[in-house]
Amino acid sequence: MKASTNDPRQKKVFFRRYTKGCPLSGSAAPEIDYKDIKLLSRFISARGRILPRRITGVCASKHRKLVQAIKTARVLALLPFSDM
Amino acid sequence: MPLYETIFITRQEISSHDLEKITANFSKTLVDNGGTIVKTEQWGLRDLAYPIKKSNRAYYTLLGIDSPYTAVKELERRLGLSEDILRFMSVRVKKLSKNPSAPLAKNNSYNEEAAEANQRQED
């Protein structure tokens, strides 16, 4: 099955451009939580910026929640505002 | 009563004994104002993503709270007055999980997800 090797959920930072579905939707998807830095850090760039939806493949409603969680985590110094 | 999660960040220089005292003190503030503490978590000394008040590392404490807003407001007022507290934040939550939250959990969502993905591949 070619599709499973293209699954973005198996990669840590690297995202394929043509993903198969939203990585945060579905029954097996993790819950978006501002405390879950390991999860959130998969959706920010190396410089700490939030990655666009077209790269991560996250659906619109989950992306809005994700953005909110990342910004909350930033206030608590769990994630950086920027690299420098 | 509404549920809240309050996280406060305590500066590194204090001892662990003091940290317990501080936590107990703030918990008492909340209880005295009619709230209840559902859970207390010490995340320990963590690296900050950026310096706060010239500190690069600090202690994180999470309180799971079931309390009226007035009690949380009083707690926040006192947190703001304390010089040992670098930063705090209260978040209203729909439910409080009994399980340790992500920074403490050994099997965090990423690991679980990876395990599930492996399983799917095996199937």
N, CA and C atoms of all chains as a GROMACS GRO file, in nm:
protein
  621
    1MET      N    1   0.085  -0.120   0.000
    1MET     CA    2   0.000   0.000   0.000
    1MET      C    3   0.088   0.124   0.000
    2LYS      N    4   0.082   0.197  -0.109
    2LYS     CA    5   0.160   0.320  -0.118
    2LYS      C    6   0.108   0.426  -0.022
    3ALA      N    7  -0.025   0.427  -0.002
    3ALA     CA    8  -0.090   0.533   0.075
    3ALA      C    9  -0.037   0.543   0.218
    4SER      N   10  -0.010   0.427   0.278
    4SER     CA   11   0.030   0.430   0.420
    4SER      C   12   0.169   0.489   0.437
    5THR      N   13   0.257   0.471   0.337
    5THR     CA   14   0.390   0.530   0.349
    5THR      C   15   0.384   0.680   0.331
    6ASN      N   16   0.276   0.728   0.268
    6ASN     CA   17   0.261   0.873   0.251
    6ASN      C   18   0.190   0.937   0.369
    7ASP      N   19   0.154   0.857   0.466
    7ASP     CA   20   0.080   0.908   0.582
    7ASP      C   21   0.164   1.008   0.659
    8PRO      N   22   0.123   1.134   0.669
    8PRO     CA   23   0.207   1.235   0.737
    8PRO      C   24   0.219   1.209   0.885
    9ARG      N   25   0.130   1.127   0.938
    9ARG     CA   26   0.132   1.105   1.083
    9ARG      C   27   0.253   1.024   1.127
   10GLN      N   28   0.319   0.960   1.032
   10GLN     CA   29   0.436   0.880   1.070
   10GLN      C   30   0.564   0.963   1.073
   11LYS      N   31   0.557   1.082   1.017
   11LYS     CA   32   0.676   1.169   1.015
   11LYS      C   33   0.668   1.265   1.132
   12LYS      N   34   0.783   1.307   1.178
   12LYS     CA   35   0.778   1.400   1.290
   12LYS      C   36   0.761   1.543   1.242
   13VAL      N   37   0.854   1.590   1.160
   13VAL     CA   38   0.850   1.729   1.119
   13VAL      C   39   0.813   1.741   0.972
   14PHE      N   40   0.856   1.645   0.895
   14PHE     CA   41   0.842   1.654   0.751
   14PHE      C   42   0.700   1.626   0.707
   15PHE      N   43   0.647   1.711   0.623
   15PHE     CA   44   0.512   1.690   0.573
   15PHE      C   45   0.516   1.675   0.421
   16ARG      N   46   0.445   1.575   0.371
   16ARG     CA   47   0.428   1.564   0.226
   16ARG      C   48   0.329   1.669   0.179
   17ARG      N   49   0.348   1.712   0.059
   17ARG     CA   50   0.260   1.816   0.008
   17ARG      C   51   0.119   1.759  -0.014
   18TYR      N   52   0.110   1.642  -0.075
   18TYR     CA   53  -0.021   1.584  -0.103
   18TYR      C   54  -0.052   1.483   0.006
   19THR      N   55  -0.116   1.531   0.112
   19THR     CA   56  -0.147   1.444   0.224
   19THR      C   57  -0.283   1.379   0.204
   20LYS      N   58  -0.305   1.276   0.280
   20LYS     CA   59  -0.430   1.204   0.268
   20LYS      C   60  -0.513   1.233   0.392
   21GLY      N   61  -0.596   1.331   0.385
   21GLY     CA   62  -0.686   1.362   0.495
   21GLY      C   63  -0.620   1.440   0.606
   22CYS      N   64  -0.703   1.489   0.696
   22CYS     CA   65  -0.656   1.571   0.806
   22CYS      C   66  -0.591   1.485   0.914
   23PRO      N   67  -0.469   1.517   0.957
   23PRO     CA   68  -0.403   1.436   1.060
   23PRO      C   69  -0.464   1.451   1.199
   24LEU      N   70  -0.555   1.548   1.216
   24LEU     CA   71  -0.615   1.568   1.349
   24LEU      C   72  -0.762   1.528   1.352
   25SER      N   73  -0.813   1.472   1.242
   25SER     CA   74  -0.951   1.426   1.240
   25SER      C   75  -0.953   1.273   1.242
   26GLY      N   76  -1.070   1.220   1.268
   26GLY     CA   77  -1.084   1.075   1.271
   26GLY      C   78  -1.074   1.020   1.411
   27SER      N   79  -1.109   0.893   1.424
   27SER     CA   80  -1.120   0.834   1.559
   27SER      C   81  -0.984   0.819   1.627
   28ALA      N   82  -0.879   0.796   1.548
   28ALA     CA   83  -0.747   0.772   1.608
   28ALA      C   84  -0.671   0.902   1.632
   29ALA      N   85  -0.730   1.015   1.593
   29ALA     CA   86  -0.658   1.142   1.601
   29ALA      C   87  -0.641   1.185   1.746
   30PRO      N   88  -0.527   1.248   1.778
   30PRO     CA   89  -0.507   1.297   1.914
   30PRO      C   90  -0.590   1.422   1.940
   31GLU      N   91  -0.621   1.446   2.065
   31GLU     CA   92  -0.695   1.565   2.103
   31GLU      C   93  -0.601   1.686   2.102
   32ILE      N   94  -0.650   1.798   2.053
   32ILE     CA   95  -0.568   1.920   2.052
   32ILE      C   96  -0.568   1.979   2.192
   33ASP      N   97  -0.449   1.991   2.250
   33ASP     CA   98  -0.439   2.039   2.388
   33ASP      C   99  -0.319   2.133   2.395
   34TYR      N  100  -0.338   2.249   2.457
   34TYR     CA  101  -0.228   2.346   2.462
   34TYR      C  102  -0.110   2.295   2.542
   35LYS      N  103  -0.131   2.192   2.625
   35LYS     CA  104  -0.022   2.138   2.706
   35LYS      C  105   0.061   2.034   2.631
   36ASP      N  106   0.006   1.982   2.522
   36ASP     CA  107   0.072   1.873   2.449
   36ASP      C  108   0.172   1.930   2.349
   37ILE      N  109   0.291   1.965   2.402
   37ILE     CA  110   0.388   2.036   2.319
   37ILE      C  111   0.441   1.948   2.207
   38LYS      N  112   0.452   1.821   2.236
   38LYS     CA  113   0.507   1.730   2.136
   38LYS      C  114   0.416   1.726   2.013
   39LEU      N  115   0.287   1.728   2.039
   39LEU     CA  116   0.191   1.729   1.928
   39LEU      C  117   0.196   1.862   1.854
   40LEU      N  118   0.190   1.972   1.930
   40LEU     CA  119   0.184   2.104   1.869
   40LEU      C  120   0.310   2.135   1.789
   41SER      N  121   0.424   2.086   1.838
   41SER     CA  122   0.550   2.120   1.772
   41SER      C  123   0.560   2.057   1.633
   42ARG      N  124   0.472   1.964   1.604
   42ARG     CA  125   0.471   1.908   1.468
   42ARG      C  126   0.407   2.005   1.369
   43PHE      N  127   0.338   2.105   1.420
   43PHE     CA  128   0.268   2.197   1.330
   43PHE      C  129   0.329   2.336   1.331
   44ILE      N  130   0.452   2.348   1.383
   44ILE     CA  131   0.523   2.474   1.374
   44ILE      C  132   0.655   2.451   1.301
   45SER      N  133   0.705   2.557   1.240
   45SER     CA  134   0.829   2.546   1.165
   45SER      C  135   0.947   2.545   1.262
   46ALA      N  136   1.066   2.526   1.208
   46ALA     CA  137   1.186   2.524   1.291
   46ALA      C  138   1.208   2.659   1.358
   47ARG      N  139   1.154   2.764   1.299
   47ARG     CA  140   1.167   2.897   1.358
   47ARG      C  141   1.052   2.930   1.451
   48GLY      N  142   0.963   2.837   1.471
   48GLY     CA  143   0.854   2.857   1.566
   48GLY      C  144   0.727   2.913   1.507
   49ARG      N  145   0.723   2.927   1.376
   49ARG     CA  146   0.601   2.983   1.314
   49ARG      C  147   0.500   2.872   1.287
   50ILE      N  148   0.375   2.909   1.293
   50ILE     CA  149   0.269   2.811   1.268
   50ILE      C  150   0.265   2.780   1.118
   51LEU      N  151   0.268   2.650   1.087
   51LEU     CA  152   0.270   2.610   0.946
   51LEU      C  153   0.131   2.628   0.884
   52PRO      N  154   0.126   2.667   0.758
   52PRO     CA  155  -0.004   2.684   0.693
   52PRO      C  156  -0.073   2.550   0.670
   53ARG      N  157  -0.201   2.559   0.656
   53ARG     CA  158  -0.284   2.442   0.638
   53ARG      C  159  -0.249   2.365   0.511
   54ARG      N  160  -0.206   2.437   0.410
   54ARG     CA  161  -0.178   2.369   0.283
   54ARG      C  162  -0.058   2.276   0.297
   55ILE      N  163   0.025   2.298   0.396
   55ILE     CA  164   0.140   2.210   0.417
   55ILE      C  165   0.105   2.099   0.515
   56THR      N  166   0.037   2.133   0.624
   56THR     CA  167   0.009   2.032   0.726
   56THR      C  168  -0.111   1.944   0.688
   57GLY      N  169  -0.201   1.996   0.604
   57GLY     CA  170  -0.317   1.917   0.565
   57GLY      C  171  -0.426   1.912   0.670
   58VAL      N  172  -0.416   1.995   0.774
   58VAL     CA  173  -0.517   1.995   0.879
   58VAL      C  174  -0.644   2.062   0.826
   59CYS      N  175  -0.760   2.008   0.863
   59CYS     CA  176  -0.885   2.067   0.815
   59CYS      C  177  -0.909   2.202   0.885
   60ALA      N  178  -0.997   2.283   0.828
   60ALA     CA  179  -1.012   2.422   0.873
   60ALA      C  180  -1.052   2.432   1.019
   61SER      N  181  -1.150   2.352   1.062
   61SER     CA  182  -1.198   2.367   1.200
   61SER      C  183  -1.092   2.324   1.299
   62LYS      N  184  -1.017   2.216   1.267
   62LYS     CA  185  -0.911   2.172   1.358
   62LYS      C  186  -0.795   2.271   1.355
   63HIS      N  187  -0.773   2.334   1.243
   63HIS     CA  188  -0.664   2.429   1.233
   63HIS      C  189  -0.690   2.550   1.323
   64ARG      N  190  -0.814   2.593   1.328
   64ARG     CA  191  -0.848   2.706   1.416
   64ARG      C  192  -0.820   2.670   1.562
   65LYS      N  193  -0.857   2.547   1.600
   65LYS     CA  194  -0.832   2.503   1.738
   65LYS      C  195  -0.681   2.490   1.763
   66LEU      N  196  -0.612   2.440   1.662
   66LEU     CA  197  -0.468   2.421   1.673
   66LEU      C  198  -0.398   2.555   1.694
   67VAL      N  199  -0.437   2.655   1.616
   67VAL     CA  200  -0.377   2.789   1.626
   67VAL      C  201  -0.398   2.843   1.767
   68GLN      N  202  -0.519   2.826   1.819
   68GLN     CA  203  -0.550   2.875   1.953
   68GLN      C  204  -0.462   2.805   2.056
   69ALA      N  205  -0.446   2.673   2.041
   69ALA     CA  206  -0.365   2.595   2.136
   69ALA      C  207  -0.219   2.639   2.132
   70ILE      N  208  -0.167   2.661   2.011
   70ILE     CA  209  -0.027   2.701   1.997
   70ILE      C  210  -0.005   2.837   2.061
   71LYS      N  211  -0.100   2.928   2.041
   71LYS     CA  212  -0.084   3.063   2.098
   71LYS      C  213  -0.093   3.061   2.250
   72THR      N  214  -0.179   2.974   2.303
   72THR     CA  215  -0.186   2.958   2.449
   72THR      C  216  -0.055   2.905   2.503
   73ALA      N  217  -0.001   2.804   2.435
   73ALA     CA  218   0.125   2.744   2.478
   73ALA      C  219   0.239   2.845   2.474
   74ARG      N  220   0.231   2.938   2.379
   74ARG     CA  221   0.337   3.040   2.368
   74ARG      C  222   0.337   3.132   2.489
   75VAL      N  223   0.220   3.168   2.535
   75VAL     CA  224   0.211   3.259   2.650
   75VAL      C  225   0.276   3.193   2.772
   76LEU      N  226   0.262   3.061   2.784
   76LEU     CA  227   0.318   2.989   2.897
   76LEU      C  228   0.463   2.948   2.875
   77ALA      N  229   0.524   3.001   2.770
   77ALA     CA  230   0.664   2.970   2.738
   77ALA      C  231   0.687   2.822   2.716
   78LEU      N  232   0.584   2.752   2.672
   78LEU     CA  233   0.601   2.613   2.635
   78LEU      C  234   0.650   2.602   2.491
   79LEU      N  235   0.611   2.700   2.410
   79LEU     CA  236   0.657   2.709   2.271
   79LEU      C  237   0.712   2.849   2.248
   80PRO      N  238   0.806   2.862   2.156
   80PRO     CA  239   0.862   2.996   2.130
   80PRO      C  240   0.770   3.081   2.045
   81PHE      N  241   0.779   3.213   2.063
   81PHE     CA  242   0.710   3.304   1.972
   81PHE      C  243   0.785   3.310   1.840
   82SER      N  244   0.918   3.306   1.852
   82SER     CA  245   1.001   3.302   1.732
   82SER      C  246   1.132   3.238   1.772
   83ASP      N  247   1.219   3.218   1.675
   83ASP     CA  248   1.343   3.148   1.700
   83ASP      C  249   1.438   3.230   1.786
   84MET      N  250   1.445   3.359   1.756
   84MET     CA  251   1.543   3.443   1.823
   84MET      C  252   1.482   3.513   1.944
   85MET      N  253  -2.034   2.403   3.907
   85MET     CA  254  -1.938   2.513   3.897
   85MET      C  255  -1.847   2.491   3.777
   86PRO      N  256  -1.802   2.598   3.715
   86PRO     CA  257  -1.717   2.581   3.598
   86PRO      C  258  -1.580   2.522   3.634
   87LEU      N  259  -1.521   2.458   3.535
   87LEU     CA  260  -1.390   2.395   3.554
   87LEU      C  261  -1.282   2.483   3.491
   88TYR      N  262  -1.171   2.491   3.560
   88TYR     CA  263  -1.058   2.570   3.511
   88TYR      C  264  -0.930   2.490   3.525
   89GLU      N  265  -0.834   2.526   3.443
   89GLU     CA  266  -0.697   2.480   3.464
   89GLU      C  267  -0.613   2.605   3.485
   90THR      N  268  -0.545   2.611   3.597
   90THR     CA  269  -0.455   2.723   3.622
   90THR      C  270  -0.313   2.670   3.623
   91ILE      N  271  -0.230   2.729   3.540
   91ILE     CA  272  -0.088   2.695   3.540
   91ILE      C  273  -0.012   2.816   3.590
   92PHE      N  274   0.076   2.796   3.686
   92PHE     CA  275   0.163   2.907   3.721
   92PHE      C  276   0.309   2.865   3.718
   93ILE      N  277   0.392   2.960   3.680
   93ILE     CA  278   0.534   2.935   3.659
   93ILE      C  279   0.611   3.003   3.771
   94THR      N  280   0.684   2.924   3.848
   94THR     CA  281   0.754   2.976   3.965
   94THR      C  282   0.903   2.983   3.934
   95ARG      N  283   0.966   3.087   3.984
   95ARG     CA  284   1.107   3.107   3.949
   95ARG      C  285   1.195   2.996   4.007
   96GLN      N  286   1.310   2.981   3.943
   96GLN     CA  287   1.395   2.864   3.967
   96GLN      C  288   1.462   2.865   4.104
   97GLU      N  289   1.486   2.984   4.160
   97GLU     CA  290   1.572   2.995   4.278
   97GLU      C  291   1.511   2.936   4.405
   98ILE      N  292   1.379   2.920   4.408
   98ILE     CA  293   1.318   2.872   4.531
   98ILE      C  294   1.341   2.722   4.548
   99SER      N  295   1.334   2.674   4.673
   99SER     CA  296   1.355   2.532   4.699
   99SER      C  297   1.225   2.456   4.676
  100SER      N  298   1.238   2.323   4.665
  100SER     CA  299   1.119   2.242   4.638
  100SER      C  300   1.023   2.247   4.757
  101HIS      N  301   1.080   2.266   4.877
  101HIS     CA  302   0.997   2.279   4.996
  101HIS      C  303   0.911   2.405   4.986
  102ASP      N  304   0.976   2.514   4.942
  102ASP     CA  305   0.903   2.640   4.926
  102ASP      C  306   0.794   2.627   4.820
  103LEU      N  307   0.828   2.554   4.714
  103LEU     CA  308   0.732   2.537   4.606
  103LEU      C  309   0.605   2.469   4.656
  104GLU      N  310   0.626   2.367   4.740
  104GLU     CA  311   0.510   2.298   4.799
  104GLU      C  312   0.428   2.393   4.884
  105LYS      N  313   0.501   2.477   4.958
  105LYS     CA  314   0.432   2.573   5.045
  105LYS      C  315   0.351   2.673   4.962
  106ILE      N  316   0.413   2.720   4.855
  106ILE     CA  317   0.346   2.816   4.767
  106ILE      C  318   0.220   2.753   4.707
  107THR      N  319   0.236   2.630   4.658
  107THR     CA  320   0.122   2.561   4.598
  107THR      C  321   0.010   2.543   4.699
  108ALA      N  322   0.047   2.500   4.821
  108ALA     CA  323  -0.052   2.478   4.926
  108ALA      C  324  -0.122   2.609   4.961
  109ASN      N  325  -0.044   2.715   4.963
  109ASN     CA  326  -0.096   2.847   4.995
  109ASN      C  327  -0.202   2.892   4.895
  110PHE      N  328  -0.170   2.878   4.767
  110PHE     CA  329  -0.264   2.920   4.663
  110PHE      C  330  -0.386   2.828   4.659
  111SER      N  331  -0.364   2.700   4.686
  111SER     CA  332  -0.476   2.606   4.691
  111SER      C  333  -0.573   2.647   4.802
  112LYS      N  334  -0.513   2.689   4.914
  112LYS     CA  335  -0.593   2.729   5.030
  112LYS      C  336  -0.676   2.853   4.996
  113THR      N  337  -0.613   2.948   4.926
  113THR     CA  338  -0.684   3.068   4.882
  113THR      C  339  -0.811   3.032   4.808
  114LEU      N  340  -0.798   2.936   4.719
  114LEU     CA  341  -0.911   2.896   4.635
  114LEU      C  342  -1.019   2.830   4.719
  115VAL      N  343  -0.976   2.738   4.808
  115VAL     CA  344  -1.073   2.665   4.889
  115VAL      C  345  -1.147   2.760   4.982
  116ASP      N  346  -1.073   2.857   5.036
  116ASP     CA  347  -1.135   2.955   5.126
  116ASP      C  348  -1.242   3.038   5.056
  117ASN      N  349  -1.228   3.054   4.925
  117ASN     CA  350  -1.325   3.132   4.850
  117ASN      C  351  -1.435   3.044   4.787
  118GLY      N  352  -1.443   2.921   4.831
  118GLY     CA  353  -1.554   2.836   4.788
  118GLY      C  354  -1.525   2.747   4.668
  119GLY      N  355  -1.398   2.733   4.631
  119GLY     CA  356  -1.364   2.645   4.519
  119GLY      C  357  -1.310   2.512   4.569
  120THR      N  358  -1.292   2.420   4.477
  120THR     CA  359  -1.228   2.292   4.512
  120THR      C  360  -1.117   2.263   4.412
  121ILE      N  361  -1.010   2.202   4.464
  121ILE     CA  362  -0.899   2.160   4.379
  121ILE      C  363  -0.926   2.016   4.337
  122VAL      N  364  -0.935   1.995   4.208
  122VAL     CA  365  -0.959   1.859   4.159
  122VAL      C  366  -0.827   1.784   4.146
  123LYS      N  367  -0.727   1.852   4.093
  123LYS     CA  368  -0.596   1.786   4.085
  123LYS      C  369  -0.484   1.888   4.088
  124THR      N  370  -0.369   1.843   4.135
  124THR     CA  371  -0.249   1.926   4.138
  124THR      C  372  -0.138   1.850   4.069
  125GLU      N  373  -0.071   1.920   3.979
  125GLU     CA  374   0.039   1.855   3.908
  125GLU      C  375   0.164   1.942   3.918
  126GLN      N  376   0.275   1.879   3.953
  126GLN     CA  377   0.404   1.948   3.947
  126GLN      C  378   0.478   1.897   3.825
  127TRP      N  379   0.503   1.985   3.731
  127TRP     CA  380   0.576   1.944   3.611
  127TRP      C  381   0.727   1.953   3.632
  128GLY      N  382   0.767   2.009   3.743
  128GLY     CA  383   0.909   2.018   3.774
  128GLY      C  384   0.977   2.133   3.700
  129LEU      N  385   1.110   2.131   3.706
  129LEU     CA  386   1.189   2.237   3.646
  129LEU      C  387   1.195   2.216   3.495
  130ARG      N  388   1.148   2.314   3.421
  130ARG     CA  389   1.146   2.303   3.276
  130ARG      C  390   1.221   2.420   3.212
  131ASP      N  391   1.276   2.394   3.094
  131ASP     CA  392   1.335   2.503   3.017
  131ASP      C  393   1.222   2.587   2.959
  132LEU      N  394   1.235   2.719   2.972
  132LEU     CA  395   1.137   2.808   2.911
  132LEU      C  396   1.172   2.827   2.763
  133ALA      N  397   1.069   2.845   2.682
  133ALA     CA  398   1.093   2.864   2.539
  133ALA      C  399   1.161   2.998   2.513
  134TYR      N  400   1.143   3.092   2.605
  134TYR     CA  401   1.208   3.222   2.595
  134TYR      C  402   1.221   3.274   2.738
  135PRO      N  403   1.320   3.359   2.765
  135PRO     CA  404   1.337   3.404   2.904
  135PRO      C  405   1.220   3.490   2.953
  136ILE      N  406   1.178   3.467   3.076
  136ILE     CA  407   1.077   3.550   3.141
  136ILE      C  408   1.143   3.611   3.264
  137LYS      N  409   1.141   3.741   3.274
  137LYS     CA  410   1.205   3.810   3.385
  137LYS      C  411   1.346   3.757   3.410
  138LYS      N  412   1.420   3.742   3.304
  138LYS     CA  413   1.560   3.698   3.304
  138LYS      C  414   1.579   3.554   3.351
  139SER      N  415   1.472   3.479   3.363
  139SER     CA  416   1.486   3.337   3.399
  139SER      C  417   1.477   3.252   3.273
  140ASN      N  418   1.563   3.152   3.267
  140ASN     CA  419   1.560   3.061   3.153
  140ASN      C  420   1.496   2.927   3.187
  141ARG      N  421   1.490   2.897   3.316
  141ARG     CA  422   1.424   2.773   3.359
  141ARG      C  423   1.330   2.810   3.474
  142ALA      N  424   1.226   2.726   3.490
  142ALA     CA  425   1.130   2.758   3.597
  142ALA      C  426   1.046   2.634   3.628
  143TYR      N  427   0.982   2.641   3.744
  143TYR     CA  428   0.894   2.532   3.786
  143TYR      C  429   0.753   2.556   3.736
  144TYR      N  430   0.690   2.452   3.684
  144TYR     CA  431   0.552   2.460   3.636
  144TYR      C  432   0.461   2.386   3.734
  145THR      N  433   0.351   2.448   3.766
  145THR     CA  434   0.250   2.382   3.850
  145THR      C  435   0.114   2.398   3.784
  146LEU      N  436   0.041   2.289   3.778
  146LEU     CA  437  -0.093   2.294   3.722
  146LEU      C  438  -0.195   2.262   3.829
  147LEU      N  439  -0.298   2.345   3.839
  147LEU     CA  440  -0.409   2.316   3.930
  147LEU      C  441  -0.535   2.292   3.848
  148GLY      N  442  -0.597   2.178   3.871
  148GLY     CA  443  -0.729   2.153   3.812
  148GLY      C  444  -0.834   2.201   3.910
  149ILE      N  445  -0.921   2.291   3.866
  149ILE     CA  446  -1.005   2.364   3.960
  149ILE      C  447  -1.152   2.350   3.923
  150ASP      N  448  -1.234   2.327   4.024
  150ASP     CA  449  -1.380   2.330   4.007
  150ASP      C  450  -1.429   2.438   4.104
  151SER      N  451  -1.459   2.555   4.050
  151SER     CA  452  -1.476   2.668   4.141
  151SER      C  453  -1.553   2.780   4.074
  152PRO      N  454  -1.622   2.863   4.153
  152PRO     CA  455  -1.685   2.982   4.095
  152PRO      C  456  -1.580   3.080   4.047
  153TYR      N  457  -1.621   3.166   3.954
  153TYR     CA  458  -1.526   3.258   3.892
  153TYR      C  459  -1.461   3.350   3.995
  154THR      N  460  -1.538   3.392   4.097
  154THR     CA  461  -1.484   3.488   4.193
  154THR      C  462  -1.361   3.432   4.264
  155ALA      N  463  -1.364   3.300   4.293
  155ALA     CA  464  -1.250   3.239   4.362
  155ALA      C  465  -1.127   3.237   4.271
  156VAL      N  466  -1.151   3.208   4.142
  156VAL     CA  467  -1.039   3.206   4.048
  156VAL      C  468  -0.981   3.347   4.033
  157LYS      N  469  -1.070   3.445   4.034
  157LYS     CA  470  -1.025   3.583   4.020
  157LYS      C  471  -0.936   3.622   4.138
  158GLU      N  472  -0.977   3.582   4.258
  158GLU     CA  473  -0.898   3.611   4.378
  158GLU      C  474  -0.763   3.539   4.371
  159LEU      N  475  -0.766   3.412   4.326
  159LEU     CA  476  -0.642   3.336   4.310
  159LEU      C  477  -0.548   3.408   4.214
  160GLU      N  478  -0.602   3.456   4.103
  160GLU     CA  479  -0.520   3.524   4.002
  160GLU      C  480  -0.464   3.655   4.057
  161ARG      N  481  -0.544   3.723   4.137
  161ARG     CA  482  -0.497   3.848   4.196
  161ARG      C  483  -0.374   3.822   4.282
  162ARG      N  484  -0.382   3.715   4.363
  162ARG     CA  485  -0.270   3.684   4.452
  162ARG      C  486  -0.149   3.632   4.376
  163LEU      N  487  -0.175   3.558   4.270
  163LEU     CA  488  -0.064   3.511   4.187
  163LEU      C  489   0.011   3.630   4.129
  164GLY      N  490  -0.065   3.732   4.090
  164GLY     CA  491  -0.003   3.851   4.033
  164GLY      C  492   0.080   3.927   4.133
  165LEU      N  493   0.043   3.919   4.261
  165LEU     CA  494   0.115   3.992   4.364
  165LEU      C  495   0.244   3.923   4.405
  166SER      N  496   0.246   3.789   4.390
  166SER     CA  497   0.362   3.714   4.436
  166SER      C  498   0.483   3.739   4.347
  167GLU      N  499   0.597   3.761   4.410
  167GLU     CA  500   0.719   3.787   4.332
  167GLU      C  501   0.785   3.659   4.285
  168ASP      N  502   0.746   3.544   4.345
  168ASP     CA  503   0.803   3.417   4.302
  168ASP      C  504   0.738   3.365   4.175
  169ILE      N  505   0.622   3.420   4.142
  169ILE     CA  506   0.549   3.372   4.024
  169ILE      C  507   0.589   3.455   3.903
  170LEU      N  508   0.644   3.387   3.803
  170LEU     CA  509   0.686   3.458   3.682
  170LEU      C  510   0.566   3.483   3.592
  171ARG      N  511   0.477   3.385   3.584
  171ARG     CA  512   0.363   3.398   3.494
  171ARG      C  513   0.257   3.298   3.535
  172PHE      N  514   0.133   3.330   3.505
  172PHE     CA  515   0.025   3.236   3.533
  172PHE      C  516  -0.082   3.250   3.427
  173MET      N  517  -0.162   3.146   3.414
  173MET     CA  518  -0.271   3.152   3.318
  173MET      C  519  -0.382   3.057   3.364
  174SER      N  520  -0.504   3.105   3.359
  174SER     CA  521  -0.619   3.020   3.388
  174SER      C  522  -0.696   2.998   3.260
  175VAL      N  523  -0.729   2.875   3.233
  175VAL     CA  524  -0.804   2.841   3.113
  175VAL      C  525  -0.930   2.768   3.154
  176ARG      N  526  -1.042   2.812   3.100
  176ARG     CA  527  -1.168   2.742   3.124
  176ARG      C  528  -1.169   2.616   3.038
  177VAL      N  529  -1.199   2.501   3.099
  177VAL     CA  530  -1.201   2.375   3.024
  177VAL      C  531  -1.338   2.309   3.038
  178LYS      N  532  -1.369   2.227   2.937
  178LYS     CA  533  -1.499   2.158   2.939
  178LYS      C  534  -1.495   2.041   3.036
  179LYS      N  535  -1.381   1.971   3.038
  179LYS     CA  536  -1.368   1.862   3.133
  179LYS      C  537  -1.224   1.853   3.181
  180LEU      N  538  -1.209   1.803   3.304
  180LEU     CA  539  -1.076   1.785   3.361
  180LEU      C  540  -1.043   1.637   3.358
  181SER      N  541  -0.934   1.605   3.288
  181SER     CA  542  -0.894   1.466   3.280
  181SER      C  543  -0.827   1.424   3.410
  182LYS      N  544  -0.858   1.303   3.454
  182LYS     CA  545  -0.796   1.250   3.577
  182LYS      C  546  -0.651   1.210   3.548
  183ASN      N  547  -0.623   1.180   3.422
  183ASN     CA  548  -0.490   1.131   3.386
  183ASN      C  549  -0.390   1.246   3.390
  184PRO      N  550  -0.265   1.214   3.414
  184PRO     CA  551  -0.163   1.319   3.408
  184PRO      C  552  -0.160   1.382   3.270
  185SER      N  553  -0.143   1.514   3.263
  185SER     CA  554  -0.149   1.583   3.135
  185SER      C  555  -0.022   1.558   3.054
  186ALA      N  556  -0.025   1.602   2.931
  186ALA     CA  557   0.073   1.564   2.830
  186ALA      C  558   0.220   1.572   2.873
  187PRO      N  559   0.265   1.678   2.940
  187PRO     CA  560   0.407   1.683   2.972
  187PRO      C  561   0.451   1.573   3.068
  188LEU      N  562   0.357   1.519   3.144
  188LEU     CA  563   0.392   1.415   3.240
  188LEU      C  564   0.369   1.275   3.186
  189ALA      N  565   0.276   1.263   3.092
  189ALA     CA  566   0.239   1.131   3.044
  189ALA      C  567   0.354   1.066   2.968
  190LYS      N  568   0.378   0.940   2.998
  190LYS     CA  569   0.485   0.869   2.927
  190LYS      C  570   0.439   0.836   2.787
  191ASN      N  571   0.318   0.783   2.777
  191ASN     CA  572   0.261   0.753   2.646
  191ASN      C  573   0.181   0.872   2.599
  192ASN      N  574   0.251   0.974   2.552
  192ASN     CA  575   0.176   1.089   2.504
  192ASN      C  576   0.120   1.061   2.366
  193SER      N  577   0.039   1.156   2.320
  193SER     CA  578  -0.041   1.131   2.199
  193SER      C  579   0.047   1.094   2.080
  194TYR      N  580   0.164   1.154   2.073
  194TYR     CA  581   0.247   1.124   1.957
  194TYR      C  582   0.288   0.978   1.956
  195ASN      N  583   0.330   0.928   2.073
  195ASN     CA  584   0.371   0.788   2.080
  195ASN      C  585   0.254   0.695   2.050
  196GLU      N  586   0.140   0.727   2.110
  196GLU     CA  587   0.022   0.643   2.086
  196GLU      C  588  -0.013   0.638   1.940
  197GLU      N  589  -0.005   0.757   1.880
  197GLU     CA  590  -0.041   0.766   1.740
  197GLU      C  591   0.054   0.685   1.654
  198ALA      N  592   0.182   0.695   1.686
  198ALA     CA  593   0.281   0.620   1.611
  198ALA      C  594   0.256   0.470   1.626
  199ALA      N  595   0.221   0.429   1.750
  199ALA     CA  596   0.194   0.288   1.774
  199ALA      C  597   0.073   0.243   1.693
  200GLU      N  598  -0.029   0.331   1.690
  200GLU     CA  599  -0.149   0.296   1.614
  200GLU      C  600  -0.118   0.287   1.465
  201ALA      N  601  -0.035   0.378   1.419
  201ALA     CA  602   0.000   0.376   1.278
  201ALA      C  603   0.074   0.248   1.243
  202ASN      N  604   0.162   0.204   1.333
  202ASN     CA  605   0.233   0.079   1.311
  202ASN      C  606   0.136  -0.037   1.304
  203GLN      N  607   0.040  -0.032   1.396
  203GLN     CA  608  -0.059  -0.139   1.402
  203GLN      C  609  -0.137  -0.146   1.271
  204ARG      N  610  -0.173  -0.027   1.223
  204ARG     CA  611  -0.251  -0.021   1.099
  204ARG      C  612  -0.172  -0.082   0.985
  205GLN      N  613  -0.041  -0.056   0.987
  205GLN     CA  614   0.042  -0.108   0.880
  205GLN      C  615   0.048  -0.261   0.886
  206GLU      N  616   0.055  -0.310   1.010
  206GLU     CA  617   0.062  -0.455   1.026
  206GLU      C  618  -0.067  -0.522   0.980
  207ASP      N  619  -0.180  -0.456   1.009
  207ASP     CA  620  -0.308  -0.511   0.964
  207ASP      C  621  -0.310  -0.513   0.811
   0.00000   0.00000   0.00000
